[in-house]
Amino acid sequence: MTSLRAAPGVTIATALGAPRSQLLLVLGDDDLVTGHRASYWTGVAPAIEMDLAFATIAQDGINHADLWYQLIVGSELSGNDPQVRAAVDAIGLGRDPGDYRHAILCERPPGDIAFSIARHIVVDHVLATRLDALTGSSDRDIAGLAGKIAWEQRYHLRHAVRYLGLLAGAEPAQRSRFTRALERVVAEAFGLFESFAGEAEVVADGTLPVAHAELRDAWLERMQTVLAPHGLDGVLDVDEVPSDALGGRLGTHSRDFTDELWPEMTTLYRSDPAAEW
């Protein structure tokens, strides 16, 4: 783990390599990177309602990441303290690419709107499944924040299910295009259930009540329920997970992140980490 590019005098309360911190990085990084990718459609989506929806999804994702990072530093409730803010920014924007723990699917470019909606549907159901489990965490701060975010996540899911219905019921060419995007997304979504360093420890002490392997099974059941009414549940029959969709939980990322998104996402922070905005 490389040292953070934090402002002078800032210390991180909990070592980022600790199992609890690794869990919080997984949670925060998935939200941060997915949020940045969703922001692409702000101002350019094919419909105003969709434009507004993706803007809200992006804002919520980045805000949720901020809250998870605050739990690494100390408490969510101290988020307005300047020292806490500086430390949270250092965690979110001051790490090298290999220190991020998000899944590869989160960093994929937005592509066309069919791919972005397919990712929105799949990833938001993964996040909802994980949040449901985390509300039972033995860590009171994590359980409380998971409950708060899960409440907000309901609106993302409603939007996702609405667009699923629209695209599944579209003209054959559009439905076929969406189905192909969904097949690609589902195959790579299994990377969201990779174990991370220290997972065994946080499962043993109840911080993460359900291991990712079990969360995967719960997510598949949820997706079966969501997709079957539209005749799309066949996309869940994945013979082999693409090898390049794995590795994110251990810091191995694609050039989509290392050469494109990370430089763009962190450029202002890296220009002057000590600056106050």
Sequence and secondary structure as in RCSB ss.txt:
>XXXX:A:sequence
MTSLRAAPGVTIATALGAPRSQLLLVLGDDDLVTGHRASYWTGVAPAIEMDLAFATIAQDGINHADLWYQLIVGS
ELSGNDPQVRAAVDAIGLGRDPGDYRHAILCERPPGDIAFSIARHIVVDHVLATRLDALTGSSDRDIAGLAGKIA
WEQRYHLRHAVRYLGLLAGAEPAQRSRFTRALERVVAEAFGLFESFAGEAEVVADGTLPVAHAELRDAWLERMQT
VLAPHGLDGVLDVDEVPSDALGGRLGTHSRDFTDELWPEMTTLYRSDPAAEW
>XXXX:A:secstr
       TT   SS TTSHHHHHHHHHHHHHHHHHHHHGGGTTTSSSHHHHHHHHHHHHHHHHHHHHHHHHHHS 
GGGTTSHHHHHHHHHHHHSS GGG    HHHHS   SHHHHHHHHHHHHHHHHHHHHHHTT SSHHHHHHHHHHH
HHHHHHHHHHHHHHHHHHTS HHHHHHHHHHHHHHHHHHGGGG   TTHHHHHHTTSSSS HHHHHHHHHHHHHH
HHGGGT GGGG  S   GGG  GGGT   HIIIIIIHHHHHHHHHH TT   
